C-alpha cells in the first residue's frame, strides 16, 4: 500500500490501516533502521485525570502547593 508525502510534510494514512488500529488521533513517531514507525497514542481526557487524582486523594490545594513549590527559584 502506498501513501504520498505532501509538500507540507503531511501523510494520509489509508482508511484500511486506520480501521485496524481504531480511533487514534495522535501517533508517536520514531525512526528505526530507516523505517518510520507510527504508534497510536491515546490521550487521556481531563475527566480521567480528575478521577485518577481523586483515587490518589490529591486535592486542588495539593496541586496548587506543588505548582507554587516548583515555581520557587
PERAQUI-V86483 format. One line per field, one symbol per residue. burial: b if it has 9 or more other C-alpha atoms within 8 Angstrom, else e. Layout:
burial->???
This chain:
burial->eeeebeeeeeeeeeeeebeeeeebeebbeeeeeeeebeebbeeeeeeebeeebbeeebeeeebeeeeeeeeee
